[in-house]
């Protein structure tokens, strides 16, 4: 039996198969859409035909009008009056030029001749003293005449702006267009300058002045199109990069065009009165906004213009309104900067965003340079320096935000530390050429920031901040607060140079912020001022607590001293102390130094002595401090770490410059606390640059303390006293995280693993040794699980060593093993007579082999290593080893021998120079460490430094 049919609609027998309701509805809907589409297509076709016909008719009318106009001008040239010019010359001229040139965005030769003829007629008329012949006499006539003149003059201004945009002075074949542009701008200059009107008298000056101001306001509006046209024109000018050339030299017509354009661009500023208390008034003054949008964003603006014109752009009456407008309407203007049409711009210039060019141009216009026509090496006189600093900070922040959004080189911040290498992948020749061009562009771009690298620039800002600073207490204010635009605080300067460091690091990866750091480090008083603000904010004016506590930590009671001695005696008996001795030998540390620095037990020292070095306001890391504090600390760490590289021990310890030893201890405690707590939590990308600078500065201070102690041992241990994990947990966590970290998490560092690698000094030395042994045990377990160690004696390395050639045989048989060197080594010795020595290797022979090979290879007579001239006789690589056969490879092999000894727990009784150990660890060696290598050379260098300083 057939199933009952549902929702079937009969088509009255027209179809053999009935259609369902849903299918019918869909078919009807589709047909309806097709009919609507056909209807819209027909309407669009009719509209296009109508527009085309209209344009065609308009074009024919315009051509006819042009022919009649040319005939009229030729016959009536000597009988022109003001009214005749308005009605019979300008009215048809404006119509056919708009149809034939402006709409097509192109100027043909015929239209160019018409424009020149019209502009000459108008200039001759305006220069006439006869009121009947003067076109401007309409401005003092009836209301209708004034309205007509204003309308026609505005159309002329728009036309002249269009001509300026089409002008290209770099093209040799556009001399006619250059002459036309010069004539057009001359006309606009005359129209907008009341002094050029010959018919003005005391009776009609009011109406004439109102008309001129109306024209100037129109010229400064978006409808006038002047600033957009100026952008296109100036962008085509040549760029002068050579510092030896004063600036671009232009011919008379080209210079006249550029000078007239600059004069017109700044003319609306004379009519604008800025009132910062009424932000709503700024909506009327679009000239300043357009100036910021279309002129300040031109690449290399100051390098394209003649030097004699730059003072006009740098004048406070021009630059100050721009700075105020950028401060008050920052989001609006910066947002519009990103929307500027860049279709006419060279593709290579798009590597820098518009806000980046605005930043560089503001710096160049506000600061002098060696290329300036006027005095160089100074900030503009009368400029609102606080506004300048705030604007640069805002634009720099937007530039760095753009870099982050487009995946910009924030890894360039690593160059702030100068010790990271970027991985370079193979690229095609085209990509390499593109990257080379981009790198050249960025280098030229960073040259525009040269003024901020000069010491006079910082000194000027510091002197201004001192004037406005409060004597009772340093205030930390946000840099963009409109209530304090007139005040320049030290925090504003800190924001300024903090952003400069990041910009230099991102755009100049080869050199990085070296020039800025040099200037900041050696500017007298800058670091002291920075630390003064930080110290008062962190310690709240309590300047004696830490110093008193340091002396108190050295006054341990006799009972506690006895307890420490007992603890040390007991430690000498356990297995850990053996590894302490091993690492002491390799690093060249004495037992006394390590005992004093690292053997202090948490339970034997007062809790207060730990708490005083664990700074409470910083216990939450960078996330727990304000943005202002983070900025100050970032700039301080970057600058002070740079200074520490060249600061010798005489200045640091004896002269105590730039800080006293008590201040150094406080700085160390601040950095130690914030770095540990920053690493104890996941630190994201936003704090990465700050943490890099803080870690580097902390390392440099800690290394100085290791060489010549000025901090108590508990200072370095105090932040981790309560939260330090057990040794086994710390080691295993570090190993797991290092193996499983994902690429997208590379900018997030984890607590335990980062603390172990970045600041291991928070663990006592004995714990570090235990952690080292734990790492080795974990590695052995992992190798066993991987099948590399299946059982006793499996996969062992069998070697045969001749007693008289122990180094050569060991090098030949072990150097190429790689990771297999971790396996057991079974040694068979051959006597000097060539006979195998009896005996089985159960560990003793391999230990004897490692001891003997290191003894022979490290001996100065062998030539691979030499001893320092100091009494310690520490080992350093011999420079002459490169001339020995396989000399460099032998030194690398000895490194593997030392690693094997550490891996197997074998003590090698040799001490390396501290400079050599620092080099192995990738750390910086101070000048004073030269005394451990060559005391005589060190004394001579210090003597020369003293002589040079005394002569300055």
Secondary structure, DSSP 4 states (H G I P E B T S, - for coil): -PPPP-SEE--TTSSSSPEEHHHHHHHHHHHHHHHHHHHHHHHHHHHHHHHHHHHHHHHHHHHHHHHHHHHHHHHSGGG--HHHIIIIIIHHHHHHHIIIIITTT---HHHHHHHHHHHHHHHHHHT-S-TTT-GGGGGGS-HHHHHHHHHHHHHHHHHHHHHHHH--TT-TT-HHHHHHHHHHHHHHHHHT-GGG-TT--TTTHHHHHHHHHHHHHHHTSTTT-HHHHHHHHHHTS-----TTS-S----HHHHHHHHHHHHHHHHGGGG----TT-GGGGGT-HHHHHIIIIITTSTTHHHHS-HHHHHHHHSHHHHHHHHHHHHHTHHHHHHHHTTS--TTS-GGGGGS-HHHHHHHHHHHHHB--TT-SS--SSBPTT--HHHHHHHHHHHHHHHHHHHHHTT--GGGGGGGTT----------HHHHHHHHHHHHHHHHHHHTTGGGGSHHHHHHHHHHHHHHS-SS------TT-GGGTT---HHHHHHHHHHHHHHHHHH-TTTTTHHHHHHHHTSTTHHHHHHHHHHHHHSTT--SHHHHHHHHHT---HHHHHHHHHHHHHHTTSHHHHHHHHHHHHHT--HHHHHHHH---GGGS-HHHHHTTS-GGGTTGGGGS-HHHHHHHHHHHHHHHHHHTT--HIIIIIS--SS-HHHHHHHHHHHHHHHHHHHTS-B-GGGHHHHHHHHHHHHHHHHHHHHS--S-HHHHHGGGTTTPPPHHHHHHHHHHHHHH--GGGTT-B-HHHHHHHH-GGGS-HHHHHHHHHHHHHHHHHHHHHTTS--STTTTPEEEEEEGGGHHHHHHHHHTT-GGGGGS-EEEEEE-TTSPBPP---SSHHHHHHHHHHHHHHSSGGGSSEEE-SSTT--EEE-GGGGGSTTHHHHHHHHHHHHHHHHHHT------B-HHHHHHHTT----GGGGGGT-HHHHHHHHHHHHHHHHH-
